[in-house]
Amino acid sequence: MTELKIDAATTAGTINRNIYGHFAEHLGRCIYEGIWVGEDSPIPNTKGLRNDVVAALKALDIPVLRWPGGCFADEYHWMDGIGPKENRPRMINTHWGGTVENNHFGTHEFMELCEQLGTEPYINGNVGSGTVYEMQQWMEYLTFDGESPMANLRKQNGREQPWKVKYFGVGNESWGCGGNMRPEYYADEYRRYGTYVRNYGDNKVYKIACGASEGDYHWTEVLMREAGRHMHGLSLHYYTLPTGIWADKGSATDFDATAWFETLRRTLYMDELLTKHSAIMDKYDPAKRVGLIVDEWGTWYNVEPGTNPGFLYQQNSMRDALVAGINLNLFHKHCDRVHMANIAQTVNVLQAMILTEGEKMVLTPTYHVFEMYKVHQDAELVPVELDSPAYTLGAVSIPQLSVSCSRNAEGRLHLSLCNLHHAEAAPVQVKLSGLTVAAPKLSGRILAHDSLQAHNTFADPENVKPAAFTAMEWKDGVLSATLPPASVAVIAVG
């Protein structure tokens, strides 16, 4: 039996809703077919954006969406994606499969997507192959309300009023695909480019600098020392690979208990990364003004057999559901510094919310975790005292449980629990104090399946889906529940 202690009257910060952000890159079938089908498509759409995908994403209350990359961002020239579609130049997507990009999905189409979703746009600018002038012009085109060459061009292209763009990334992975820069060099480039990402009118830009890959703490040290006062956010990228080997990452669905365990163990490394990068940021920013922006995270497996290796198309199983739940719980824990996170990616790429095949659409287990967890958005983090039993495989142990708790504006508690163990149930007793009622109402939902490899297919789209969670009771200030193996649950109290 695991005991948790929670004082409902105590809080430890606000869980920024942007932790539930997403990422859509011009990669494989994420944009084309996944989100954009064009106005003339037989697939039902509104202004070229497929209705089923938009409706499904809207149900997640997506707070922020990052675009156009990723590695693609640093070879993307935004003027290629505006104006009449028949006049837009075609280009080769050199990073992702060598396919022809027709630029039919550009600035106006992305901003239309954000408006349909009710989400904040997070635009990633081109530092690697672009110019300062190009980046300056993009912000002017997007946000200037007045007489200027770029504002006039926007109006000529059909948009009279400027948009609001709060989040802007100055380059992506500048240590790698974005230019192979040293941190000292990029820090200077960030300061130069960022100077010209201007605020026009009442639009105030939150500028995000390219941060580290995984445990590159030197990069964070240099960026905070040399450019910290010029930024609002610093990014961090970390992907969970079951094997830890890029050349052979493992299958998304053909795996055993050892691969399950290793995947979750490597996911928990996120806690160490957040702790150590935050400590460096605290040296230069003790007031925690600069947000840590985990704008690429999730699982990365070998692509599905028979698919283009450059499209990064993979299936999504109960294992991914646990990875999502663990990471979100960790982001909650570090909400004093983590201001945003963006799972990679939204549709048809890596740890996707949605898979499509022509007119068909499937919601993944990861989608269902995001939908269950959305109750934490903008809620107050409530500390949890937890001493989890060990989950041991061979000579290695990890905690069996990953837990988080929050209190919403109405005073209701939401407790998210992940049982990481592949074979053993998790009996839990939650001692709750500080409640305003003696006998609170309980309700819950759970995502679980008898098979670790369970996933949704176009032939069986509802194989994995949430169900009511009833294996719990309240007695004398104690909530008792039993989580089945390999499950994710969210319990509402009050």
HELIX and SHEET records of a PDB file:
HELIX    1   1 ARG A   17  TYR A   20  5                                   4    
HELIX    2   2 ASN A   51  LYS A   58  1                                   8    
HELIX    3   3 CYS A   71  GLU A   75  5                                   5    
HELIX    4   4 TRP A   78  GLY A   81  5                                   4    
HELIX    5   5 LYS A   85  ASN A   87  5                                   3    
HELIX    6   6 THR A  107  LEU A  117  1                                  11    
HELIX    7   7 VAL A  132  THR A  143  1                                  12    
HELIX    8   8 PRO A  149  GLN A  156  1                                   8    
HELIX    9   9 PRO A  183  THR A  195  1                                  13    
HELIX   10  10 TYR A  217  ALA A  227  1                                  11    
HELIX   11  11 GLY A  228  HIS A  230  5                                   3    
HELIX   12  12 ALA A  257  TYR A  284  1                                  28    
HELIX   13  13 PRO A  309  PHE A  311  5                                   3    
HELIX   14  14 MET A  318  LYS A  333  1                                  16    
HELIX   15  15 PRO A  365  TYR A  373  1                                   9    
HELIX   16  16 LYS A  374  HIS A  376  5                                   3    
SHEET    1   A 5 VAL A 384  LEU A 386  0                                        
SHEET    2   A 5 THR A   2  ASP A   7 -1                                        
SHEET    3   A 5 ALA A 426  SER A 433  1                                        
SHEET    4   A 5 VAL A 478  LEU A 483 -1                                        
SHEET    5   A 5 MET A 472  LYS A 475 -1                                        
SHEET    1   B 9 GLY A  21  PHE A  23  0                                        
SHEET    2   B 9 VAL A  64  TRP A  67  1                                        
SHEET    3   B 9 GLU A 120  GLY A 125  1                                        
SHEET    4   B 9 TYR A 167  VAL A 170  1                                        
SHEET    5   B 9 TYR A 206  SER A 213  1                                        
SHEET    6   B 9 GLY A 233  THR A 240  1                                        
SHEET    7   B 9 GLY A 291  THR A 299  1                                        
SHEET    8   B 9 VAL A 338  ALA A 344  1                                        
SHEET    9   B 9 GLY A  21  PHE A  23  1                                        
SHEET    1   C 2 ASN A  45  THR A  46  0                                        
SHEET    2   C 2 LEU A  49  ARG A  50 -1                                        
SHEET    1   D 2 MET A  91  ILE A  92  0                                        
SHEET    2   D 2 VAL A 100  GLU A 101 -1                                        
SHEET    1   E 2 ILE A 354  GLU A 357  0                                        
SHEET    2   E 2 LYS A 360  LEU A 363 -1                                        
SHEET    1   F 6 GLU A 380  LEU A 381  0                                        
SHEET    2   F 6 LEU A 401  ARG A 407 -1                                        
SHEET    3   F 6 LEU A 413  ASN A 419 -1                                        
SHEET    4   F 6 SER A 487  VAL A 493 -1                                        
SHEET    5   F 6 LEU A 442  LEU A 447 -1                                        
SHEET    6   F 6 ALA A 467  ALA A 468 -1                                        
SHEET    1   G 2 ALA A 390  LEU A 393  0                                        
SHEET    2   G 2 VAL A 396  PRO A 399 -1                                        
END                                                                             
